[in-house]
Amino acid sequence: MNDRLRETLNRLGLFHLALPLCIAVSLIGIIWPETFAGTVSDVTQTFFESVDWFFMGSVTGFLILAAWLALGRYGSIKLGGPDDTPEFSTGSWLAMLFAAGMGVGLLFWGVAEPMTHFASPPIGEAYSAESARQAIILTMLHWGFHAWAVYSVGALVLAYFHYRLGTNFLAGAPIRAAFQGRWVEPVATLADLFAVLAVALGVAGSLAMGVFQLQTGLNLVLGTPAEALWFAMLLLGLLFAAFMTSAATSLDKGIKILSNTNMLLAILLMIFVLLAGPTPFLLRIMFTGMGDYLSALPAISFRLYPHQNLSAWVGSWTLTYFIWWIAWAPFVGIFIARISKGRTIQEFVAGVLLAPTAFSLIWFSVFGGMGMFEELQGAGGIGSIVKEDVTTALFALLDRLPVSGFLTAVALLLLFIFIVTSVDSATYVLGMLSSQGAMDPPRFRKFAWGITLAALGAALVMTRNIEVVRAGAISFALPLTLILLLQAAALVRMMRSNSLMAPAVAPRPTKEVS
C-alpha cells in the first residue's frame, strides 16, 4: 500500500494533486454552502472534544522547545554559512514576518476579542474588574507566545535543514533527511500534500474574514450594502486583482513594500488611538496586562477547564486559535525561513517569538483597553455591539474618537493591504511548495494558486458565518499537528547528531517546474 501510494503521488505531482483538491473543496462550498458549513463544523468539534489535551499539549510543547533552542547550546548556530549575512534589515524582516503571520487577524479581533471575553467571560462575572484582567490574559494566550512558538518551530525546522543541510523547503524534507525506513517517503509525501491544503484553507479563511470586515466598514463610511452577497463578491474581486498584481512582482519588491507600509500604518493608527484615548488608563492596562500574562503563562498553558465543563468554550476559542496557527505554520514557516538566512538560532527565535508577542500585547491593550474604558467609564455599548456583530467592533470604537471618518478610512486601507500581503505571500509559498521547493516558482503556478485562493475565499464568504469560516480554515490542519511534531523531532535528532562546528551545506538548487 505504501509503494502504491508513493507511486501515485509521485506520478501525479503535488501541484496536479493539491490544486484539483482545493478547487473541489471550493466548488462544494459554493454549490452546497450549508452542507459544507455543517460538515467542517462537525469535524472540528469532534476532534476538539476527543483530543483537546493533545492539541493543547502540543502547542505548549512547541513553546518549550523554542525557548530551549534559543537559550541552550544550539543558539549560536547560524542559519547558513559562516560568511552569510541577513538579506533584509531587521526592521524589514520583522515587518514581513509579522504582516504575513497575523495582519488581518489583529485588525479583525483587536477590539472584538478582548471585549468578547470581558462581556462573556468563561468564568466569573461579566463587565467586572476580574473579567477585564482575564480578557487580556486570554487574548494574549491566543495571540502571544504560543502562536509565535508554532511559527518559530515550523520556520526554524525548514531554515535549519535548508541552510545547514541543503534540503528544499518542502514540509516533508526534514522527515526524509532525518529518518529511515519504508514509512518515511509516504509520510513525507503526505506531509507535503497536507501542508499545501492547510495553507490554502487557512489563508482563504483570513481572506473571507477580511472581506466581511471590509464590507462592514464600507457600509459605515459610504453606506454600501452591509449584507449583500454580490457586494462581498465585488470586494473579493478587487482584492483578487490587487494580490494577483503584487504576485507578479519579485519578493523584495511587492511583499516587502506592502509589509513595510502595513507596519507603518498600523503603528501610526495604534499611536493615535493611544494618544487620543484615555492614555494613562491604556498604559496601565498595558503594564498590568504584561505582568498578568507572564505570571499566568505557566498555568494557562495547560488549562482545559475540566471542572467547569467548559470544553466547548476551549474548543471554540483556544484550540481553534492554536490549530489555526498550525494551519498557517507551513505558509508562515516557509516564508520566514526564506527571509531569515544568515541569522543565528538565538536571534531567529528572539525575533520571531519576542517582538511580535510584545507588539500584540501593546495592540490588544490599546484597542481592547479602549473598548473597556468606553464600557466602564464612557458611553458604553461596545460590548453589545461586539455580541451582535464582531465585524463592527473596530469601526464602532474608532467612531468614539476624533476624526473618526479619517481613522476608519485608514483602517480600511490597512485592512486591504494586509489581506493583499497575506494572499500574495501565500501564492508565493504555494507556488514554491508545488514546484518541488523552487525558490522562484513559475509565475503560472503562483497565478493558478491565486485563482484557487479566491475561489476558496468565495466558498467561505458564501457561508456568511464567522464560526464556519474559522472551522473551515483549520479543517486540514488537524493532521498537520502530527507532521509538525515529527518535524520538530527531526530537528532535534539532526542537531544532536551533527557537530556544532560542522560547516553548512549549500542548498541544492531546485529546478523550476513549468
TIKOL-950743 format. One record per residue: residue in three letters; x, y, z negated of N, C-alpha, C in turn. Coordinates in steps of 0.05 Angstrom, whole numbers, plus 5000, padded with zeros to 4 digits. Example, Ala and Ser with C-alpha at 12.3 -4.5 7.8 and 13.67 -1.06 7.14 Angstrom:
BEGIN
ALA526448864844524649104844526449344844 SER525749554858527349794857525850014843 
This chain:
BEGIN
MET501749765000500050005000501750255000 ASN503950254984505750484983507050535011 ASP507950315024509150345050507150455070 ARG504650355069502650445088502050745083 LEU501750825058501251105051503551275061 ARG505951195056508251355064508351385095 GLU507951165109507951175138505851355149 THR503451345137501251505146501751805142 LEU502751875118503352155112505652265129 ASN507652095133509952185150509152215179 ARG507352045188506552065216504852315221 LEU503052375202501252605206502752865201 GLY504552875182505953125175504153285156 LEU505453425138504053565117502153775128 PHE503053925148501454135159498854025172 HIS499153815187496853695202495053535183 LEU495953485159494253345140492853535121 ALA494453725110493353905090491454115102 LEU492154225125490454435137487654335143 PRO487254095156484554005160483053945134 LEU484453855113483053805088482054075076 CYS483654285077482754545067480454655084 ILE480554615110478454705128475854555121 ALA476054295116473754125109472454225083 VAL474154285063473054395038471654655042 SER472854835058471555095063468855055078 LEU468754875097466254825112464054715093 ILE464854535075462854425056461754655039 GLY463654825030462755055013460955245028 ILE461455285053459855475069457155355077 ILE457155105084454654975093452854895069 TRP454154785048452654695025453754825000 PRO453355084996454555224973453555114946 GLU451055044944450054944918451254674911 THR451454494930452654234925455654274918 PHE456954444933459854504927460154614899 ALA458454804891458654924865458254714843 GLY456254554846455654354825457854144823 THR458954064845460953854845463553944831 VAL464554174839467054274827466754334797 SER464454434789463954494761463854234745 ASP462554024756462353774741465053634739 VAL466653654760469253524759471053644738 THR471253914738472954044718471954004690 GLN469354014686468253974659468853694648 THR468653494665469253224657472153194648 PHE473953304664476853284657477353424631 PHE476253664627476853814603475753684578 GLU473453564580472253434557473753174550 SER474953054570476252794565479152824555 VAL480652994567483553014560484453304555 ASP482853444540483553724534486253744519 TRP486753544501489153544486491653514504 PHE491353364526493553324544494353574559 PHE492353724569492953974583494054184564 MET492954204540493954394520496854324513 GLY497354074508500053994500502054024522 SER501153984547503054004570503954294573 VAL502054484573502854764577504554864554 THR503854794529505554864506508254744509 GLY508454494519511054374524512754524544 PHE511454634564512954794584514155044571 LEU512655164552513755394538516155324521 ILE515955094507518255004491520654944509 LEU520154814531522354744550523654994561 ALA522155194568523255444579525055574559 ALA524155584534525755714513528355554508 TRP528155284508530455114504532555154526 LEU531555174551533455204573534855474572 ALA533455684564534655954563536555984540 LEU535955864517537555914493539655694489 GLY539455474504541355254500543755274517 ARG545155044520547755034533547555064563 TYR545055054574544755074603544155364612 GLY543855544593543055814600545055964618 SER547555884617549656034633549855934662 ILE548455714669548555614696547355824715 LYS548855874737547856064757546355914778 LEU544156024787542555904809543855984835 GLY545955834841547455884865550455844860 GLY552055934879554955904876556156124858 PRO558756094851559956294833559956574844 ASP560056604870560156874882557456974891 ASP555356824887552656914895551657134877 THR550457334889549357564874546357584881 PRO544757704863541857724869541357884895 GLU539357784909538657914935537058164930 PHE535458174908533758404903534658534876 SER534158794874534658924848532758814827 THR533558844802531858744780529058854781 GLY528859114787526259244788524459124810 SER525559094834524058984856523458684851 TRP525358544839524958264832522558224813 LEU522558384792520358364772517658444785 ALA517758654801515258744814514158534833 MET515858404848514958204867513857954853 LEU515257854832514257614819511657684804 PHE511457924793509057994777506658034795 ALA507058164818504858214836503757954848 ALA505657774854504757514865503357344844 GLY504157374818503257194797500557274785 MET499957534782497657604766496257854774 GLY496957984795495958254800492958284800 VAL491558124816488658144818487358084790 GLY488357884777487157804751487358014730 LEU489558164729489758384709487658594713 LEU487158664738485058864744482258754737 PHE481858504744479158384740478558354711 TRP480558254695480058174668481158374647 GLY482558584656483858774637481958874616 VAL479558954624477559034605475658804597 ALA474958644617472858444613473558234593 GLU476058134593476557904575476757994546 PRO478358194539478358284510475558354500 MET473958484517471258564509469458324506 THR469858124523468257874520468757734494 HIS471357704486471957574461471157754437 PHE471158014441470358204420467358184415 ALA465858164437462858164435461857884431 SER463257674439462357394436464757224427 PRO465657264402468057104393467356814389 PRO469256634394468656344389468056294360 ILE469256444342468856414313468556694301 GLY466756734283466556984269464357164279 GLU464257404268462157594274462957774298 ALA461057814315461457984339461858274330 TYR463458424345463958714342465058774314 SER466558594302467758634276470758694280 ALA472058784258474958834259476458574265 GLU475558354253476958104258476558004286 SER474158034298473757954325475358134345 ALA475858384337477558554354480458454354 ARG481458374330484158274329484358004344 GLN482457834340482457574354482257604384 ALA480857814393480457864422483157894436 ILE484958054423487658104435489257844434 ILE489057704411490657454408489757244429 LEU487157204433486157014452486857094481 THR486557354486487257444513490157394519 MET491957454500494757404504495457114505 LEU493956944491494356654494493956574523 HIS492056694536491356624564493156754584 TRP494356984578495857144598498757184590 GLY499657084568502257144558504356924563 PHE505656834542507956654545507256394558 HIS504856284552504156024563503856034594 ALA502556244603502156274632504856304646 TRP506556474636509156514649511156294644 ALA510656134623512355894620511755694642 VAL509255664650508555484672510055584697 TYR509855844703511255954726514255914724 SER515255964700518155954696519255674701 VAL517955474690518855204694518555114723 GLY516255174735515755104762517755234781 ALA518455484776520355624794523155524788 LEU523855484763526655414756527355134767 VAL525454954767525954684778526754714807 LEU525154854823525654884851528255034857 ALA528655254841531055414845533655254839 TYR533655104817535954944809536654734830 PHE534654584838535154374858535954494885 HIS534854724892535454834918538254964918 TYR538755134899541255294899543655134888 ARG543054934871545254774860545754504874 LEU543554384884543754114895543054104924 GLY542254324936541854334965539254224975 THR537254184958534654074967532954304979 ASN530754234992528854445001526954514979 PHE525054694986523254794965520654634963 LEU520554404975518154234972517754144944 ALA515254114935514654024908515753754902 GLY515953584922516953314917519953284918 ALA521353494927524253484930525753414904 PRO525053534881526453454856525953164848 ILE523553064854522952784847524552604865 ARG524852664890526452504908529452504900 ALA530352734890533252764884533952634857 ALA532052624838532752544811532152254804 PHE530252134820529351864812529751674836 GLN529751414829529951204849527750994845 GLY527150854866525050644864523050674887 ARG521450464890519450464912517250664907 TRP516850744882514750934876515451224883 VAL517951284886518851554888517751704913 GLU518151584937517251724961514251764962 PRO512651564956509751614957508851834937 VAL510051824912509352024893510252304901 ALA512652314912513752574921512152684944 THR511252514962509652604985506952704976 LEU505752564957503152654946503552914931 ALA505852954918506453204904506553434925 ASP507753384948507753594969504953654977 LEU503253454981500553494990498853644969 PHE498953554944497353674923498253964918 ALA500854014921501854294918500554474938 VAL500454394963499154554984496254604978 LEU494754384971491954414966491354584941 ALA493054564921492654724896493155014902 VAL495255074917495855354925493555474941 ALA492655324960490555434978487955494962 LEU487055304945484655354929485055564908 GLY487455564895487955764874487956044885 VAL489356094907489456354919486656434930 ALA485256244942482556304952480756394929 GLY481056284905479456364882480056654875 SER482556734874483257004868482257194890 LEU482357104915481257264937478257314933 ALA476857104925473957134921473357324898 MET474757294876474357474853474957764861 GLY477057804877477658074886475458194903 VAL474258024920472058124937469758204919 PHE469058044899466858114881467358384868 GLN469858434858470358674844470458914863 LEU471558874887471559094907468659174914 GLN466958974917464159034924462859194902 THR463359124877462159264855463259554853 GLY465859584856467059854854466060034876 LEU465959934901464960094923462060174919 ASN460559994907457760064901457460294882 LEU459260294862459160514842460060774854 VAL462060764872463261014883461661114907 LEU460960934925459761014951456960934954 GLY455860764936453160674938452760454959 THR454860314966454660094984453159864971 PRO452159664987450659444975452259294954 ALA451059244931452459114909452258814910 GLU450158704922449658414922449558294950 ALA449558454970449158354998451558175006 LEU450857945015452957755023454457855048 TRP452957985066454158085091456358295085 PHE455858455064457858655057460358535045 ALA459858325029462158175017463858055039 MET462557955060464057835082465458045098 LEU464358285100465658505113468258585099 LEU468058595072470458655056472558435060 LEU471658185061473457965065474857995092 GLY473358085112474458115139476658335139 LEU476158555124478158775122480658675108 LEU480258525086482558415072484158225091 PHE482658065106483957875124485658025144 ALA484658235156486258395175488758505162 ALA488458595137490758715124492958515117 PHE492158285105494258095098495357945122 MET493857925143495057805167497057995180 THR496558255179498458455189500958445173 SER500658435146503058415129504558155133 ALA503157935138504457675142506157675167 ALA505657855185507257865210510057995205 THR510458115182512958245176514758055160 SER517258135156519057965140518657995111 LEU519757815095519457815066520458065053 ASP522758175063523958405050522658665059 LYS520558645075519158895084516358895073 GLY514558735084511758745077511258695047 ILE512058455037511458385010512958564990 LYS515458624996517058784978515859064975 ILE515159184998514059464997511359464982 LEU509659264989507059254976507259204946 SER509159034937509558974909510459214893 ASN512359354905513359604891511159814889 THR509459834910507260024909505259934888 ASN504659674887502859574867503659654839 MET506159594832507059634805507059934798 LEU507860104817507860394812505060494806 LEU503060414823500360494818499160384792 ALA499760134786498760004762499860144737 ILE502460204737503660344714502460624711 LEU502160764733501061034732498161034721 LEU496560834731493860814721493760754691 MET495460574683495460494654496360734637 ILE498460874646499361104630497261324628 PHE495761364650493661564649491461494629 VAL490661234629488661144610489661174582 LEU492161104578493361124551493361414541 LEU494161604559494361884550491662024550 ALA489861954568487262084569485361974548 GLY485861724540484161594520485161654491 PRO484161514472484961544444487861434440 THR489861584447492561484448493561364421 PRO493161494398494161374373492761104368 PHE490161084373488660834369489760614387 LEU490260684412491260484431494060384424 LEU495760574415498460494407498360314382 ARG496460364364496160184341495159914349 ILE493259904368492359644379494659494391 MET496359634406498659504420500659394399 PHE501359564380503359474360502259254342 THR499759274334498559064317498158814333 GLY497258844358496858614375499458454379 MET501658594382504258454386504858284361 GLY504558394337505058244313503158014309 ASP500558064314498557854311499057624331 TYR499757694355500157484376502657314369 LEU504857444362507257294356506957124331 SER505657224311505257074286503356844290 ALA501356874308499356664312500156464333 LEU502356524348503056364371503456064364 PRO504955994343505255704338502655554333 ALA500755684319498255554313496355534337 ILE496055754352494155764374495255594398 SER497755534398498855364420497855084419 PHE496655004396495654734393492754724384 ARG491354954385488654964374486554894394 LEU484954694387482754604404480054624390 TYR479954734366477454774351475754524348 PRO476854294341475254044339473154064317 HIS473754204295471954214272469554394277 GLN469954584296467754764301466154684326 ASN466754454338465354354361465354564384 LEU467754674390468054884410469554784435 SER469254524440470654414464469754554489 ALA467154614491466154754515467455024518 TRP467755174496469055434498471955414506 VAL473355224494476155184501476455104531 GLY474654934540474754854568474255084587 SER472255254581471455464599473355704598 TRP474955724577476855944575479755854575 THR480755754553483655694551484555494571 LEU483155264573484155054592483755144621 THR481655284627481255384654483555564662 TYR484355744644486655914650489255744653 PHE489755564635492155414636492355254662 ILE490155124670490254974695490355164719 TRP489255394717489555594738492455664743 TRP493955704721496755764724498255534736 ILE497455294729498755054742498055044771 ALA495555124778494755124806496555324822 TRP497255544809498855744822501855684820 ALA502655494804505455444799507055374825 PRO506055204843507555164867507855414884 PHE505755574885505855824900507756024888 VAL507256104863508856294849511656184844 GLY511855924838514455804833516255814857 ILE515255744880516855754905517556044911 PHE515656224908516256504914518356614895 ILE518156564869520156664850522856534855 ALA522856274861525356134867526656254891 ARG525056314911526156434936527556694932 ILE526656864912527757124908529657144885 SER530456914873531956914849534856804851 LYS535756774875538556674879540556854866 GLY542556734852544656894840544256964811 ARG541956904800541356964772541956714754 THR542856764730543356534712540656444701 ILE540656194690538156084679537156264657 GLN538956364640538156534618536856794628 GLU538156914648537057154659534357104673 PHE534256874687531756794701529456764682 VAL529856604661527656554642526856814627 ALA528856974620528257224606526557404623 GLY527357424649525857594667523057494673 VAL522757234677520157114684518357084660 LEU519557034637517856974613517357224596 LEU519357394591519057614572517857864584 ALA518957954607518058204618515058204626 PRO514058004641511258004648509457974623 THR510257824603508657794579508458054565 ALA510658204563510658464550508858654564 PHE508958654591507258834607504258754603 SER503758494602500958404598499858494572 LEU501558484551500658574524500058864525 ILE501759024537501159314539498659364555 TRP498359224577496059264595493459204580 PHE493258974568490758894555490259064530 SER492359144517491959324493490859594501 VAL491759694524490759954533487859934543 PHE487359754562484659734574482659604555 GLY483559384542481759254523481359424499 GLY483459554489483259734466481459974472 MET481560074496479860294504476860214503 GLY476359964512473659864511472659834483 MET474359734465473659704437473159974423 PHE474760174430474360444419471660554427 GLU471060524452468460614462466160474447 GLU466560224442464360074429464160144399 LEU466360194386466360244357465960544350 GLN467260724366467261004358466261184381 GLY465661074404464761234426461861204432 ALA461161224458458361204466457260914465 GLY459060714465458260434464457260344491 GLY456360094492455159984516457059824533 ILE459659834529461559694545461159394542 GLY460759304517460359014512457958904527 SER455759044527453358944541453758954571 ILE455259144581455759164610457458914618 VAL459458844602461158614608459558364607 LYS457758334588456058094586454258064611 GLU453358294621451558284644453058224670 ASP455358344674456858314699459758394694 VAL461558194693464358244687465758404709 THR464658404733465958554755465758854751 THR463858944734463459234730465159344707 ALA466459164691467759244666469759474671 LEU471659444689473759644693472559904702 PHE470659904720469560144731467760284710 ALA466460134693464860254671466660394652 LEU469060284647470860414628472060664641 LEU472960654666474060884679472061114680 ASP469461044681467361254683467261424657 ARG468361324635468461464610470761664608 LEU472561664628474961824627474762064646 PRO476462274642476462494661477162404689 VAL476362554709476762494738476262204744 SER473962104734473261824737473061734766 GLY472061904783471861834811474561784824 PHE476461954817479161914828480461664817 LEU480061604791481161364778479961114791 THR477361124796476160894809477260844837 ALA477661064851478861034878481660914876 VAL483261004857485960884853485760594846 ALA483860524828483560244821482760064844 LEU480960174861480160024885482559984904 LEU484060194908486460174925488459974914 LEU488859984888490659794874489659514877 LEU487059474873485959204876486259104905 PHE485759274924486059194952488959104958 ILE490859264949493659204955494558944940 PHE493658914915494258674900493258424915 ILE490858434925489758204939491458144964 VAL492058354979493558325004496358204997 THR497658304976500258204968500157904961 SER498157834945497957554937497457364960 VAL495557434978494957265000497257255020 ASP498457485025500757495042502957315032 SER503557325006505557144994504756854997 ALA502156804995501156524997501456415025 THR501056585045501356495073504256415078 TYR506156575066508956515069509656245056 VAL508656215031509355965016508055725029 LEU505555745037504155525050505555455077 GLY506355655091507855605116510455465110 MET511855535089514355405081513755115073 LEU511755075056511154805046510454615069 SER509054715089508054545111510054545134 SER512454655130514454655152517054535141 GLN516754325124519054185113520854365097 GLY519654565084521254745067522754955082 ALA522055015107523555225122523455495108 MET525755625105525855875091524456095107 ASP524356075133522956265150520956105167 PRO518656035156516755865170515755995196 PRO514955835215513855945240511556125235 ARG511456345250509256545247506556415252 PHE506456225271503956095277502755955252 ARG504455825237503555685213502655875192 LYS504056095188503056295169500356405177 PHE499956455203497356555212495156345208 ALA495856095214493855875210493055865181 TRP494955885163494255885134492656135126 GLY493356355138491856595132488856565139 ILE488356455162485556405171484256205152 THR485656005144484555795126483955915099 LEU485656075088485256205062482756385063 ALA482356525086480056695089477456515089 ALA477656285102475256105103474655995076 LEU476755915061476355815034475256035016 GLY476256275019475256505004472256555010 ALA471556535035468756565043466956365030 ALA467956115029466355905016465855964986 LEU467856064973467556124944465956374940 VAL466156574958464556814956461556744959 MET460956554976458156484980456856354956 THR458356254937457156144912456056374895 ARG457256614897456456854882456556794852 ASN458456634843458556554815461456544807 ILE462256714787465056724778465956464766 GLU464256324751465056074738465555864759 VAL463955854780464455664801467055724816 VAL467555984820470056064833472455964817 ARG472256004791474555914774474855614775 ALA472555474774472755174775473855084802 GLY472955204823473855124850476855184853 ALA477755404841480555474844482455274830 ILE481555134810483254944795482654654802 SER480854604821479954324825482254144834 PHE484154244851486354074860488754094841 ALA488554264821490854304802490954094780 LEU488653954776488553754754490753544757 PRO491053404780493253214783495953344785 LEU496053604792498553744794499953774767 THR498453754745499653764718501653534715 LEU500853294723502653064722505153114739 ILE504853234762507053274780509053484768 LEU507953694756509653894743511253774720 LEU509953594705511353454683513653284694 LEU513153154717515152984729517453154740 GLN516753384751518853574760520653664736 ALA519353724714520853814691522753594681 ALA521753344681523453124673525753094692 ALA525253134718527453124738529553334733 LEU528653574726530553794720532353724696 VAL531153634674532753564651534653334657 ARG533653134672535252904679537752984695 MET537353154715539653234731541553424717 MET540453594700542253774685544053614665 ARG542953414653544453254634546453074647 SER545953004672547752814686549852954702 ASN549653224706551553374722553153554703 SER555753574709557453754693556654044697 LEU556854194676556254484678558254624697 MET560554504700562554624717562454534746 ALA560554344752560354244779559554464798 PRO560954494821560254704840557554664852 ALA556254884859553654864872553954764900 VAL551954624909551954524937550354714954 ALA551454794976550054984993547454855003 PRO545155005001542654885011542854805040 ARG541754575045541754475073539854645090 PRO540754735113539054895130536654725139 THR534354845137531954695145530954785172 LYS530754595190529854665217526954735217 GLU526354955231523555045232521954835249 VAL519454805241517654625255515654785270 SER515454745295513554905310510854775311 
